[in-house]
Amino acid sequence: MQGLHLTADLYGCKCSPSLLTDAQALAALCTRAVDQSQLTVVDQKFFTFPHYEGQPGGVTGAVLLAESHLALHTWPERSGVTLDVYVCNFSTDNSAKAERLMDDLLIAFAPSDQTTNRILRGSAEPGTSSDELLLEWLNADSAFGYRASRRIETVRSPFQTVEVFDTPQFGKLFRIDGYYMSSEKDEFFYHEPIVHCAAIAHPGPRSALVIGGGDGGSSEELLKHATIERVVMAELDPEVVRIARRYLGEVHRQAFDDPRLEVHIGDGFEFTARSAERFDLIVLDLTDPDTPARRMYTPEFFRMARGALNPGGAISLHIGSPVFQPGRVRDLLAALRTVFPIVRPLGQYIPLYGSYWGMAVASDALDPRTIDADTVEQRLRERGVDRLQLYNGEIHCALFALSNFYRALLD
């Protein structure tokens, strides 16, 4: 059953009118296109409908292929055609042949407008959802995706749906409610800047609070600093922690076993409201604002977090994609600036997220943009911070170098 299914709706076709009304002409076109694509005809049937109210009828046709089928219907009164090409990939990958067949037919019909779709059908191993294409929408008009080798586990907690996959590109990765969170092979693109940009700017952080971050990646980065004596993780969903401990060792690298890490299961908003403890750093490693984390993207919570900081402390968080979510980025930066006198946005391409991504550091006094590359390198050495795959002195400075379109979101 595994295969590729292509569909197309064509409008205003500028082809010869006979292709829309003559079964023989249409059959000849389809046979040539199938042969040129090196697919195999098994049988075919084309039928011309009678005239209706003085207008010529359309043609319905189907070509049975050894690889599956081609089907189409013409609408001469609209100069329109609907196309359907499906090939299975059981013994060999016929996808390129299907794409060639569809392209040749599109050229022949010469539509002035068209809508096309590509659907990946079935799985090489249905029991494990092998070859499943995992799509994520960046906004209403843009999506991206990766292929999964197998689905490892899917669980519905009281808060969200958590999924774990093996993937050829990133190794094990997990999603929450259909949104990518972290993966074994690219987690450093996210975790290193969201932690170290603020941590290195601080002259000697000793305590940190991570809100969310149940995969352990942010806590692991904080624990690399020899000055850190205590990290508190406030994670809403125990299933995220369970999933991480079982499958995502390459993300947290046994941070959960470090005695300096204390895990609290529960709402991060309520934890912050109740706690009397103060921290040098607060990392908001959260899902997006349209999730159960929404209350922690508000000025109310930012004021609460500010009150939970020691003097000279800072919070860091991700704020979305300036490319695909500029309104969200603009609103969050504006909300931060109502609370903190220093708000420094930064940007980093994150492969798993399919986009250039925004983060920010906010503080009463700490300004990470004033730290030069040599100071960054010196503090990394003094604190014994190693095993970094992205972050260094030059990268620190580069992260805060914003393009003009990003700067405009601050206005």
DAPEZI-V745844 format. One record per helix or strand. SS is the DSSP state (@ for helix, = for strand). FROM is the first residue (numbers start at 1). LEN is the number of residues. Records with the same first field share a line. If there is no record, write none. Layout:
SS=FROM-LEN, FROM-LEN
This chain:
==3-9, 41-8, 52-1, 55-1, 59-7, 68-8, 80-9, 113-9, 132-8, 142-15, 161-7, 171-6, 179-5, 207-6, 230-6, 261-5, 279-7, 309-12, 342-9, 355-9
@=18-4, 23-14, 76-3, 95-15, 126-3, 188-14, 217-7, 238-10, 249-4, 255-3, 268-7, 294-4, 299-9, 326-12, 351-3, 368-3, 373-11, 393-7, 404-7
